[in-house]
Amino acid sequence: MAKPATPNRSSARVVQLRKGATLEMVRLTCPDSAQALKIAESFGTALVDSDGIRDLHERLINETADSLAEGLGERAMQIHLQRIVGAFVGSAHGAGQFYSRAVTEARDATAKASNDARDEDLDGPVGYDSAAQRKREFAADMGVQAHALRMAAEGAVAAYEQVVGETWKPFDRPVENPGANLDRKAAEAQMAALG
């Protein structure tokens, strides 16, 4: 009995995508205006002009698009702005992640400092802050910076929507895997050598 012919399978490749940072990820990691205000009040840091930062970056992207409008087609403008906005969002997301780590370290140091049985976590010499205090102040500074970058990213995303007419999404680029290509070429060379 003859075997039925098997249909040719298409050699479809599965391409992994490297996910870009989204505005939602930024909002989850960076302080909002209320939290930035609490940080500024509690630590005596500078109060940033959240709305001013957002508005400035929104205008910046709009003015950039206006100046490029004659030289770029619609699709080229979309790609260009997607990359620019992606840089703002990626920067804010990185700052938010760094802020989260700084807060974790500050919490750990503060918890250790509150344990009276630990000698190494006692206050520093007179005139110097304890290690826990320095970590809390560092986390506060990083929180204010992350908030400022969040507002810049939000302004850029809002401008993208105005210019392009659709919601900004990060570009998900394929993960480069040069080793797979080399493996395939090596296998072809080996098979050719076998005859």
Residue pairs with C-beta under 8 A, 6 or more apart in sequence:
15 174
15 175
16 174
16 175
16 177
17 172
17 173
17 174
17 175
18 172
18 173
18 174
18 175
19 170
19 172
20 86
20 89
20 90
20 170
20 171
20 172
20 173
21 86
21 89
21 90
21 92
21 93
21 94
21 170
22 89
22 169
22 170
23 89
23 153
23 154
23 157
23 168
25 93
25 96
26 89
26 92
26 93
26 96
26 150
26 153
26 154
27 150
28 96
29 93
29 96
29 97
29 99
29 100
29 146
30 92
30 93
30 95
30 96
30 99
30 146
30 147
30 149
30 150
31 39
31 99
31 143
31 144
31 146
31 147
31 150
32 147
32 150
33 50
33 147
35 143
35 147
36 47
36 48
36 50
36 143
36 144
36 147
37 47
39 45
39 140
39 143
39 144
39 147
40 46
40 47
40 48
40 144
42 140
43 136
43 137
43 140
45 140
45 141
45 144
46 144
48 144
48 147
48 148
48 151
50 147
50 148
50 151
51 151
53 148
53 151
53 152
53 155
54 151
54 152
54 154
54 155
54 158
55 155
56 152
56 155
57 88
57 151
57 152
57 153
57 154
57 155
57 156
57 159
58 155
58 156
58 158
58 159
58 162
59 155
59 159
60 155
60 156
60 159
61 81
61 84
61 85
61 155
61 156
61 159
61 160
61 163
62 159
62 162
62 163
64 81
64 84
65 77
65 81
65 159
65 163
68 77
68 80
69 77
72 80
77 163
77 164
78 164
81 159
81 160
81 163
81 164
82 160
82 168
82 169
82 171
83 171
84 156
85 153
85 156
85 157
85 159
85 160
85 168
86 170
86 171
88 149
88 152
88 153
88 156
88 157
89 153
89 156
89 157
89 168
89 170
91 149
91 152
91 153
92 146
92 149
92 150
92 152
92 153
95 142
95 145
95 146
95 149
95 150
96 146
96 149
96 150
98 142
98 146
99 139
99 142
99 143
99 145
99 146
102 135
102 138
102 139
102 142
102 143
103 139
103 143
105 135
105 139
106 132
106 135
106 136
106 138
106 139
109 121
109 131
109 132
109 135
109 136
110 132
110 135
110 136
112 118
112 121
112 132
113 121
113 122
113 130
113 131
113 132
115 121
121 130
121 131
121 132
122 130
123 129
123 130
124 130
124 131
129 137
157 168
160 168
161 167
161 168
